């Protein structure tokens, strides 16, 4: 609604294994800046785990 570019990416996990989201919001028309920052964060964050986690088979 604000016409600002935004990206939501995984920022890590809680102690219980749930994903934590990071939302990056930029100035109006700065789509490239938001994408560059999201890419940089993805390069710096720790390795990702598979999601959703597989449930144990009974």
PQR file of N, CA, C, O and H, with PARSE charges and radii, in Angstrom:
ATOM      1  N   UNK A   1       0.807  -1.181   0.000 -0.4000 1.5000
ATOM      2  CA  UNK A   1       0.000   0.000   0.000 -0.0000 2.0000
ATOM      3  C   UNK A   1       0.856   1.253   0.000  0.5500 1.7000
ATOM      4  O   UNK A   1       0.416   2.302  -0.472 -0.5500 1.4000
ATOM      5  N   UNK A   2       2.060   1.164   0.516 -0.4000 1.5000
ATOM      6  CA  UNK A   2       2.941   2.337   0.559 -0.0000 2.0000
ATOM      7  C   UNK A   2       3.760   2.487  -0.715  0.5500 1.7000
ATOM      8  O   UNK A   2       4.493   3.463  -0.878 -0.5500 1.4000
ATOM      9  H   UNK A   2       2.417   0.312   0.900  0.4000 1.0000
ATOM     10  N   UNK A   3       3.633   1.523  -1.614 -0.4000 1.5000
ATOM     11  CA  UNK A   3       4.383   1.497  -2.870 -0.0000 2.0000
ATOM     12  C   UNK A   3       5.888   1.434  -2.655  0.5500 1.7000
ATOM     13  O   UNK A   3       6.667   1.911  -3.481 -0.5500 1.4000
ATOM     14  H   UNK A   3       3.038   0.730  -1.482  0.4000 1.0000
ATOM     15  N   UNK A   4       6.289   0.836  -1.528 -0.4000 1.5000
ATOM     16  CA  UNK A   4       7.711   0.649  -1.256 -0.0000 2.0000
ATOM     17  C   UNK A   4       8.076  -0.799  -1.550  0.5500 1.7000
ATOM     18  O   UNK A   4       7.305  -1.700  -1.219 -0.5500 1.4000
ATOM     19  H   UNK A   4       5.657   0.449  -0.857  0.4000 1.0000
ATOM     20  N   UNK A   5       9.229  -1.049  -2.162 -0.4000 1.5000
ATOM     21  CA  UNK A   5       9.648  -2.421  -2.418 -0.0000 2.0000
ATOM     22  C   UNK A   5      10.023  -3.108  -1.114  0.5500 1.7000
ATOM     23  O   UNK A   5      10.559  -2.477  -0.203 -0.5500 1.4000
ATOM     24  H   UNK A   5       9.856  -0.317  -2.431  0.4000 1.0000
ATOM     25  N   UNK A   6       9.742  -4.394  -1.029 -0.4000 1.5000
ATOM     26  CA  UNK A   6      10.045  -5.153   0.181 -0.0000 2.0000
ATOM     27  C   UNK A   6      10.401  -6.588  -0.186  0.5500 1.7000
ATOM     28  O   UNK A   6       9.980  -7.107  -1.220 -0.5500 1.4000
ATOM     29  H   UNK A   6       9.307  -4.906  -1.769  0.4000 1.0000
ATOM     30  N   UNK A   7      11.182  -7.212   0.680 -0.4000 1.5000
ATOM     31  CA  UNK A   7      11.538  -8.619   0.529 -0.0000 2.0000
ATOM     32  C   UNK A   7      11.469  -9.267   1.896  0.5500 1.7000
ATOM     33  O   UNK A   7      11.816  -8.645   2.900 -0.5500 1.4000
ATOM     34  H   UNK A   7      11.524  -6.790   1.519  0.4000 1.0000
ATOM     35  N   UNK A   8      11.029 -10.496   1.942 -0.4000 1.5000
ATOM     36  CA  UNK A   8      10.980 -11.261   3.190 -0.0000 2.0000
ATOM     37  C   UNK A   8      11.848 -12.498   2.998  0.5500 1.7000
ATOM     38  O   UNK A   8      11.633 -13.280   2.072 -0.5500 1.4000
ATOM     39  H   UNK A   8      10.748 -11.002   1.126  0.4000 1.0000
ATOM     40  N   UNK A   9      12.836 -12.669   3.884 -0.4000 1.5000
ATOM     41  CA  UNK A   9      13.752 -13.800   3.756 -0.0000 2.0000
ATOM     42  C   UNK A   9      13.961 -14.446   5.119  0.5500 1.7000
ATOM     43  O   UNK A   9      13.660 -13.851   6.153 -0.5500 1.4000
ATOM     44  H   UNK A   9      13.011 -12.034   4.636  0.4000 1.0000
ATOM     45  N   UNK A  10      14.478 -15.667   5.108 -0.4000 1.5000
ATOM     46  CA  UNK A  10      14.751 -16.385   6.346 -0.0000 2.0000
ATOM     47  C   UNK A  10      15.983 -15.788   7.013  0.5500 1.7000
ATOM     48  O   UNK A  10      17.034 -15.641   6.388 -0.5500 1.4000
ATOM     49  H   UNK A  10      14.723 -16.150   4.268  0.4000 1.0000
ATOM     50  N   UNK A  11      15.837 -15.442   8.314 -0.4000 1.5000
ATOM     51  CA  UNK A  11      16.950 -14.847   9.047 -0.0000 2.0000
ATOM     52  C   UNK A  11      17.563 -15.810  10.053  0.5500 1.7000
ATOM     53  O   UNK A  11      18.541 -15.459  10.713 -0.5500 1.4000
ATOM     54  H   UNK A  11      14.984 -15.561   8.821  0.4000 1.0000
ATOM     55  N   UNK A  12      17.025 -16.993  10.187 -0.4000 1.5000
ATOM     56  CA  UNK A  12      17.535 -17.956  11.148 -0.0000 2.0000
ATOM     57  C   UNK A  12      16.403 -18.789  11.707  0.5500 1.7000
ATOM     58  O   UNK A  12      15.336 -18.891  11.103 -0.5500 1.4000
ATOM     59  H   UNK A  12      16.230 -17.278   9.651  0.4000 1.0000
ATOM     60  N   UNK A  13      16.645 -19.399  12.889 -0.4000 1.5000
ATOM     61  CA  UNK A  13      15.669 -20.300  13.486 -0.0000 2.0000
ATOM     62  C   UNK A  13      15.608 -20.080  14.994  0.5500 1.7000
ATOM     63  O   UNK A  13      16.600 -19.709  15.621 -0.5500 1.4000
ATOM     64  H   UNK A  13      17.512 -19.317  13.380  0.4000 1.0000
ATOM     65  N   UNK A  14      14.423 -20.316  15.567 -0.4000 1.5000
ATOM     66  CA  UNK A  14      14.267 -20.264  17.014 -0.0000 2.0000
ATOM     67  C   UNK A  14      14.902 -21.508  17.617  0.5500 1.7000
ATOM     68  O   UNK A  14      15.300 -22.423  16.896 -0.5500 1.4000
ATOM     69  H   UNK A  14      13.617 -20.618  15.057  0.4000 1.0000
ATOM     70  N   UNK A  15      14.995 -21.536  18.948 -0.4000 1.5000
ATOM     71  CA  UNK A  15      15.526 -22.732  19.612 -0.0000 2.0000
ATOM     72  C   UNK A  15      14.657 -23.946  19.331  0.5500 1.7000
ATOM     73  O   UNK A  15      15.140 -25.078  19.347 -0.5500 1.4000
ATOM     74  H   UNK A  15      14.671 -20.793  19.533  0.4000 1.0000
ATOM     75  N   UNK A  16      13.359 -23.709  19.072 -0.4000 1.5000
ATOM     76  CA  UNK A  16      12.445 -24.803  18.760 -0.0000 2.0000
ATOM     77  C   UNK A  16      12.473 -25.226  17.306  0.5500 1.7000
ATOM     78  O   UNK A  16      11.745 -26.139  16.917 -0.5500 1.4000
ATOM     79  H   UNK A  16      12.967 -22.789  19.059  0.4000 1.0000
ATOM     80  N   UNK A  17      13.305 -24.577  16.486 -0.4000 1.5000
ATOM     81  CA  UNK A  17      13.455 -24.961  15.095 -0.0000 2.0000
ATOM     82  C   UNK A  17      12.548 -24.239  14.121  0.5500 1.7000
ATOM     83  O   UNK A  17      12.549 -24.559  12.932 -0.5500 1.4000
ATOM     84  H   UNK A  17      13.897 -23.835  16.802  0.4000 1.0000
ATOM     85  N   UNK A  18      11.766 -23.264  14.598 -0.4000 1.5000
ATOM     86  CA  UNK A  18      10.885 -22.524  13.692 -0.0000 2.0000
ATOM     87  C   UNK A  18      11.663 -21.422  12.982  0.5500 1.7000
ATOM     88  O   UNK A  18      12.568 -20.828  13.568 -0.5500 1.4000
ATOM     89  H   UNK A  18      11.766 -23.004  15.563  0.4000 1.0000
ATOM     90  N   UNK A  19      11.318 -21.143  11.721 -0.4000 1.5000
ATOM     91  CA  UNK A  19      12.034 -20.104  10.986 -0.0000 2.0000
ATOM     92  C   UNK A  19      11.687 -18.710  11.499  0.5500 1.7000
ATOM     93  O   UNK A  19      10.570 -18.459  11.952 -0.5500 1.4000
ATOM     94  H   UNK A  19      10.583 -21.625  11.245  0.4000 1.0000
ATOM     95  N   UNK A  20      12.660 -17.812  11.420 -0.4000 1.5000
ATOM     96  CA  UNK A  20      12.479 -16.402  11.774 -0.0000 2.0000
ATOM     97  C   UNK A  20      12.602 -15.612  10.478  0.5500 1.7000
ATOM     98  O   UNK A  20      13.580 -15.764   9.746 -0.5500 1.4000
ATOM     99  H   UNK A  20      13.567 -18.015  11.053  0.4000 1.0000
ATOM    100  N   UNK A  21      11.615 -14.773  10.194 -0.4000 1.5000
ATOM    101  CA  UNK A  21      11.619 -13.988   8.973 -0.0000 2.0000
ATOM    102  C   UNK A  21      12.236 -12.619   9.170  0.5500 1.7000
ATOM    103  O   UNK A  21      12.129 -12.028  10.245 -0.5500 1.4000
ATOM    104  H   UNK A  21      10.820 -14.650  10.789  0.4000 1.0000
ATOM    105  N   UNK A  22      12.877 -12.121   8.140 -0.4000 1.5000
ATOM    106  CA  UNK A  22      13.433 -10.771   8.112 -0.0000 2.0000
ATOM    107  C   UNK A  22      12.783 -10.052   6.942  0.5500 1.7000
ATOM    108  O   UNK A  22      12.837 -10.527   5.808 -0.5500 1.4000
ATOM    109  H   UNK A  22      12.964 -12.600   7.267  0.4000 1.0000
ATOM    110  N   UNK A  23      12.168  -8.905   7.215 -0.4000 1.5000
ATOM    111  CA  UNK A  23      11.574  -8.124   6.142 -0.0000 2.0000
ATOM    112  C   UNK A  23      12.436  -6.902   5.889  0.5500 1.7000
ATOM    113  O   UNK A  23      12.740  -6.139   6.806 -0.5500 1.4000
ATOM    114  H   UNK A  23      12.125  -8.519   8.137  0.4000 1.0000
ATOM    115  N   UNK A  24      12.825  -6.725   4.644 -0.4000 1.5000
ATOM    116  CA  UNK A  24      13.626  -5.579   4.223 -0.0000 2.0000
ATOM    117  C   UNK A  24      12.720  -4.679   3.386  0.5500 1.7000
ATOM    118  O   UNK A  24      12.134  -5.124   2.399 -0.5500 1.4000
ATOM    119  H   UNK A  24      12.579  -7.345   3.898  0.4000 1.0000
ATOM    120  N   UNK A  25      12.610  -3.422   3.783 -0.4000 1.5000
ATOM    121  CA  UNK A  25      11.764  -2.462   3.078 -0.0000 2.0000
ATOM    122  C   UNK A  25      12.637  -1.298   2.642  0.5500 1.7000
ATOM    123  O   UNK A  25      13.421  -0.768   3.430 -0.5500 1.4000
ATOM    124  H   UNK A  25      13.086  -3.061   4.585  0.4000 1.0000
ATOM    125  N   UNK A  26      12.499  -0.903   1.385 -0.4000 1.5000
ATOM    126  CA  UNK A  26      13.314   0.176   0.851 -0.0000 2.0000
ATOM    127  C   UNK A  26      12.500   1.409   0.525  0.5500 1.7000
ATOM    128  O   UNK A  26      11.279   1.439   0.674 -0.5500 1.4000
ATOM    129  H   UNK A  26      11.862  -1.333   0.745  0.4000 1.0000
ATOM    130  N   UNK A  27      13.205   2.410   0.081 -0.4000 1.5000
ATOM    131  CA  UNK A  27      12.548   3.631  -0.380 -0.0000 2.0000
ATOM    132  C   UNK A  27      11.792   3.346  -1.674  0.5500 1.7000
ATOM    133  O   UNK A  27      12.107   2.401  -2.398 -0.5500 1.4000
ATOM    134  H   UNK A  27      14.197   2.386  -0.041  0.4000 1.0000
ATOM    135  N   UNK A  28      10.821   4.155  -1.943 -0.4000 1.5000
ATOM    136  CA  UNK A  28      10.024   3.999  -3.150 -0.0000 2.0000
ATOM    137  C   UNK A  28      10.937   3.977  -4.378  0.5500 1.7000
ATOM    138  O   UNK A  28      11.828   4.814  -4.519 -0.5500 1.4000
ATOM    139  H   UNK A  28      10.566   4.922  -1.355  0.4000 1.0000
ATOM    140  N   UNK A  29      10.703   3.023  -5.245 -0.4000 1.5000
ATOM    141  CA  UNK A  29      11.434   2.806  -6.497 -0.0000 2.0000
ATOM    142  C   UNK A  29      12.840   2.226  -6.307  0.5500 1.7000
ATOM    143  O   UNK A  29      13.587   2.124  -7.280 -0.5500 1.4000
ATOM    144  H   UNK A  29       9.980   2.343  -5.130  0.4000 1.0000
ATOM    145  N   UNK A  30      13.224   1.843  -5.075 -0.4000 1.5000
ATOM    146  CA  UNK A  30      14.561   1.272  -4.862 -0.0000 2.0000
ATOM    147  C   UNK A  30      14.502  -0.257  -4.840  0.5500 1.7000
ATOM    148  O   UNK A  30      15.064  -0.894  -3.949 -0.5500 1.4000
ATOM    149  H   UNK A  30      12.618   1.926  -4.284  0.4000 1.0000
ATOM    150  N   UNK A  31      13.829  -0.828  -5.811 -0.4000 1.5000
ATOM    151  CA  UNK A  31      13.727  -2.279  -5.908 -0.0000 2.0000
ATOM    152  C   UNK A  31      15.107  -2.934  -5.946  0.5500 1.7000
ATOM    153  O   UNK A  31      15.345  -3.930  -5.264 -0.5500 1.4000
ATOM    154  H   UNK A  31      13.373  -0.311  -6.535  0.4000 1.0000
ATOM    155  N   UNK A  32      16.002  -2.378  -6.737 -0.4000 1.5000
ATOM    156  CA  UNK A  32      17.341  -2.953  -6.871 -0.0000 2.0000
ATOM    157  C   UNK A  32      18.073  -2.942  -5.525  0.5500 1.7000
ATOM    158  O   UNK A  32      18.732  -3.924  -5.182 -0.5500 1.4000
ATOM    159  H   UNK A  32      15.809  -1.568  -7.291  0.4000 1.0000
ATOM    160  N   UNK A  33      17.972  -1.865  -4.765 -0.4000 1.5000
ATOM    161  CA  UNK A  33      18.626  -1.794  -3.458 -0.0000 2.0000
ATOM    162  C   UNK A  33      18.107  -2.854  -2.500  0.5500 1.7000
ATOM    163  O   UNK A  33      18.887  -3.455  -1.760 -0.5500 1.4000
ATOM    164  H   UNK A  33      17.436  -1.068  -5.043  0.4000 1.0000
ATOM    165  N   UNK A  34      16.794  -3.092  -2.506 -0.4000 1.5000
ATOM    166  CA  UNK A  34      16.200  -4.122  -1.643 -0.0000 2.0000
ATOM    167  C   UNK A  34      16.702  -5.498  -2.058  0.5500 1.7000
ATOM    168  O   UNK A  34      17.077  -6.305  -1.207 -0.5500 1.4000
ATOM    169  H   UNK A  34      16.161  -2.604  -3.107  0.4000 1.0000
ATOM    170  N   UNK A  35      16.711  -5.769  -3.353 -0.4000 1.5000
ATOM    171  CA  UNK A  35      17.192  -7.066  -3.831 -0.0000 2.0000
ATOM    172  C   UNK A  35      18.673  -7.268  -3.521  0.5500 1.7000
ATOM    173  O   UNK A  35      19.082  -8.377  -3.177 -0.5500 1.4000
ATOM    174  H   UNK A  35      16.405  -5.113  -4.043  0.4000 1.0000
ATOM    175  N   UNK A  36      19.480  -6.219  -3.637 -0.4000 1.5000
ATOM    176  CA  UNK A  36      20.908  -6.333  -3.332 -0.0000 2.0000
ATOM    177  C   UNK A  36      21.129  -6.620  -1.852  0.5500 1.7000
ATOM    178  O   UNK A  36      21.973  -7.444  -1.500 -0.5500 1.4000
ATOM    179  H   UNK A  36      19.147  -5.318  -3.917  0.4000 1.0000
ATOM    180  N   UNK A  37      20.375  -5.943  -0.978 -0.4000 1.5000
ATOM    181  CA  UNK A  37      20.517  -6.176   0.457 -0.0000 2.0000
ATOM    182  C   UNK A  37      20.051  -7.585   0.833  0.5500 1.7000
ATOM    183  O   UNK A  37      20.686  -8.252   1.650 -0.5500 1.4000
ATOM    184  H   UNK A  37      19.689  -5.274  -1.264  0.4000 1.0000
ATOM    185  N   UNK A  38      18.948  -8.036   0.241 -0.4000 1.5000
ATOM    186  CA  UNK A  38      18.467  -9.391   0.504 -0.0000 2.0000
ATOM    187  C   UNK A  38      19.506 -10.422   0.058  0.5500 1.7000
ATOM    188  O   UNK A  38      19.761 -11.399   0.763 -0.5500 1.4000
ATOM    189  H   UNK A  38      18.431  -7.495  -0.422  0.4000 1.0000
ATOM    190  N   UNK A  39      20.093 -10.202  -1.094 -0.4000 1.5000
ATOM    191  CA  UNK A  39      21.136 -11.117  -1.581 -0.0000 2.0000
ATOM    192  C   UNK A  39      22.344 -11.117  -0.646  0.5500 1.7000
ATOM    193  O   UNK A  39      22.888 -12.177  -0.334 -0.5500 1.4000
ATOM    194  H   UNK A  39      19.887  -9.409  -1.667  0.4000 1.0000
ATOM    195  N   UNK A  40      22.764  -9.941  -0.200 -0.4000 1.5000
ATOM    196  CA  UNK A  40      23.910  -9.853   0.715 -0.0000 2.0000
ATOM    197  C   UNK A  40      23.613 -10.594   2.014  0.5500 1.7000
ATOM    198  O   UNK A  40      24.478 -11.300   2.533 -0.5500 1.4000
ATOM    199  H   UNK A  40      22.322  -9.080  -0.453  0.4000 1.0000
ATOM    200  N   UNK A  41      22.399 -10.442   2.545 -0.4000 1.5000
ATOM    201  CA  UNK A  41      22.034 -11.137   3.793 -0.0000 2.0000
ATOM    202  C   UNK A  41      22.080 -12.647   3.580  0.5500 1.7000
ATOM    203  O   UNK A  41      22.583 -13.374   4.437 -0.5500 1.4000
ATOM    204  H   UNK A  41      21.697  -9.868   2.123  0.4000 1.0000
ATOM    205  N   UNK A  42      21.563 -13.127   2.450 -0.4000 1.5000
ATOM    206  CA  UNK A  42      21.576 -14.557   2.182 -0.0000 2.0000
ATOM    207  C   UNK A  42      22.998 -15.102   2.081  0.5500 1.7000
ATOM    208  O   UNK A  42      23.228 -16.267   2.407 -0.5500 1.4000
ATOM    209  H   UNK A  42      21.155 -12.536   1.754  0.4000 1.0000
ATOM    210  N   UNK A  43      23.948 -14.294   1.641 -0.4000 1.5000
ATOM    211  CA  UNK A  43      25.339 -14.731   1.557 -0.0000 2.0000
ATOM    212  C   UNK A  43      25.994 -14.780   2.938  0.5500 1.7000
ATOM    213  O   UNK A  43      26.898 -15.586   3.161 -0.5500 1.4000
ATOM    214  H   UNK A  43      23.761 -13.348   1.376  0.4000 1.0000
ATOM    215  N   UNK A  44      25.548 -13.922   3.874 -0.4000 1.5000
ATOM    216  CA  UNK A  44      26.163 -13.831   5.208 -0.0000 2.0000
ATOM    217  C   UNK A  44      25.559 -14.788   6.227  0.5500 1.7000
ATOM    218  O   UNK A  44      26.239 -15.167   7.181 -0.5500 1.4000
ATOM    219  H   UNK A  44      24.814 -13.267   3.693  0.4000 1.0000
ATOM    220  N   UNK A  45      24.300 -15.192   6.052 -0.4000 1.5000
ATOM    221  CA  UNK A  45      23.626 -15.991   7.077 -0.0000 2.0000
ATOM    222  C   UNK A  45      24.166 -17.414   7.103  0.5500 1.7000
ATOM    223  O   UNK A  45      24.760 -17.883   6.133 -0.5500 1.4000
ATOM    224  H   UNK A  45      23.748 -14.884   5.278  0.4000 1.0000
ATOM    225  N   UNK A  46      23.951 -18.096   8.232 -0.4000 1.5000
ATOM    226  CA  UNK A  46      24.385 -19.492   8.317 -0.0000 2.0000
ATOM    227  C   UNK A  46      23.635 -20.385   7.330  0.5500 1.7000
ATOM    228  O   UNK A  46      22.640 -19.973   6.734 -0.5500 1.4000
ATOM    229  H   UNK A  46      23.468 -17.715   9.020  0.4000 1.0000
ATOM    230  N   UNK A  47      24.118 -21.589   7.171 -0.4000 1.5000
ATOM    231  CA  UNK A  47      23.484 -22.551   6.268 -0.0000 2.0000
ATOM    232  C   UNK A  47      22.031 -22.780   6.674  0.5500 1.7000
ATOM    233  O   UNK A  47      21.693 -22.761   7.858 -0.5500 1.4000
ATOM    234  H   UNK A  47      24.927 -21.924   7.655  0.4000 1.0000
ATOM    235  N   UNK A  48      21.189 -22.993   5.685 -0.4000 1.5000
ATOM    236  CA  UNK A  48      19.764 -23.195   5.919 -0.0000 2.0000
ATOM    237  C   UNK A  48      19.445 -24.668   6.130  0.5500 1.7000
ATOM    238  O   UNK A  48      20.128 -25.553   5.614 -0.5500 1.4000
ATOM    239  H   UNK A  48      21.464 -23.008   4.724  0.4000 1.0000
ATOM    240  N   UNK A  49      18.395 -24.904   6.899 -0.4000 1.5000
ATOM    241  CA  UNK A  49      17.915 -26.266   7.109 -0.0000 2.0000
ATOM    242  C   UNK A  49      16.738 -26.519   6.178  0.5500 1.7000
ATOM    243  O   UNK A  49      16.069 -25.575   5.758 -0.5500 1.4000
ATOM    244  H   UNK A  49      17.840 -24.185   7.318  0.4000 1.0000
ATOM    245  N   UNK A  50      16.478 -27.784   5.850 -0.4000 1.5000
ATOM    246  CA  UNK A  50      15.318 -28.087   5.025 -0.0000 2.0000
ATOM    247  C   UNK A  50      14.035 -27.678   5.754  0.5500 1.7000
ATOM    248  O   UNK A  50      13.925 -27.858   6.966 -0.5500 1.4000
ATOM    249  H   UNK A  50      17.022 -28.551   6.191  0.4000 1.0000
ATOM    250  N   UNK A  51      13.082 -27.137   5.030 -0.4000 1.5000
ATOM    251  CA  UNK A  51      11.803 -26.754   5.624 -0.0000 2.0000
ATOM    252  C   UNK A  51      10.710 -27.090   4.626  0.5500 1.7000
ATOM    253  O   UNK A  51      10.873 -26.768   3.449 -0.5500 1.4000
ATOM    254  H   UNK A  51      13.171 -26.991   4.045  0.4000 1.0000
ATOM    255  N   UNK A  52       9.625 -27.705   5.010 -0.4000 1.5000
ATOM    256  CA  UNK A  52       9.304 -28.080   6.387 -0.0000 2.0000
ATOM    257  C   UNK A  52      10.114 -29.295   6.812  0.5500 1.7000
ATOM    258  O   UNK A  52      10.579 -30.081   5.987 -0.5500 1.4000
ATOM    259  H   UNK A  52       9.493 -27.966   5.966  0.4000 1.0000
ATOM    260  N   UNK A  53      10.265 -29.422   8.109 -0.4000 1.5000
ATOM    261  CA  UNK A  53      10.991 -30.566   8.647 -0.0000 2.0000
ATOM    262  C   UNK A  53      10.170 -31.827   8.412  0.5500 1.7000
ATOM    263  O   UNK A  53       8.942 -31.801   8.489 -0.5500 1.4000
ATOM    264  H   UNK A  53       9.887 -28.783   8.780  0.4000 1.0000
ATOM    265  N   UNK A  54      10.842 -32.909   8.130 -0.4000 1.5000
ATOM    266  CA  UNK A  54      10.128 -34.170   7.950 -0.0000 2.0000
ATOM    267  C   UNK A  54       9.670 -34.689   9.303  0.5500 1.7000
ATOM    268  O   UNK A  54      10.426 -34.672  10.273 -0.5500 1.4000
ATOM    269  H   UNK A  54      11.840 -32.930   8.067  0.4000 1.0000
ATOM    270  N   UNK A  55       8.429 -35.149   9.360 -0.4000 1.5000
ATOM    271  CA  UNK A  55       7.905 -35.723  10.587 -0.0000 2.0000
ATOM    272  C   UNK A  55       8.326 -37.168  10.690  0.5500 1.7000
ATOM    273  O   UNK A  55       8.423 -37.857   9.675 -0.5500 1.4000
ATOM    274  H   UNK A  55       7.815 -35.162   8.571  0.4000 1.0000
ATOM    275  N   UNK A  56       8.583 -37.648  11.915 -0.4000 1.5000
ATOM    276  CA  UNK A  56       8.963 -39.058  12.071 -0.0000 2.0000
ATOM    277  C   UNK A  56       7.852 -39.996  11.584  0.5500 1.7000
ATOM    278  O   UNK A  56       6.670 -39.734  11.808 -0.5500 1.4000
ATOM    279  H   UNK A  56       8.504 -37.088  12.739  0.4000 1.0000
ATOM    280  N   UNK A  57       8.225 -41.050  10.941 -0.4000 1.5000
ATOM    281  CA  UNK A  57       7.270 -42.042  10.464 -0.0000 2.0000
ATOM    282  C   UNK A  57       6.974 -43.034  11.582  0.5500 1.7000
ATOM    283  O   UNK A  57       7.889 -43.503  12.258 -0.5500 1.4000
ATOM    284  H   UNK A  57       9.185 -41.263  10.759  0.4000 1.0000
ATOM    285  N   UNK A  58       5.697 -43.354  11.776 -0.4000 1.5000
ATOM    286  CA  UNK A  58       5.307 -44.329  12.816 -0.0000 2.0000
ATOM    287  C   UNK A  58       4.981 -45.664  12.204  0.5500 1.7000
ATOM    288  O   UNK A  58       4.635 -46.604  12.921 -0.5500 1.4000
ATOM    289  H   UNK A  58       4.954 -42.973  11.226  0.4000 1.0000
TER
END
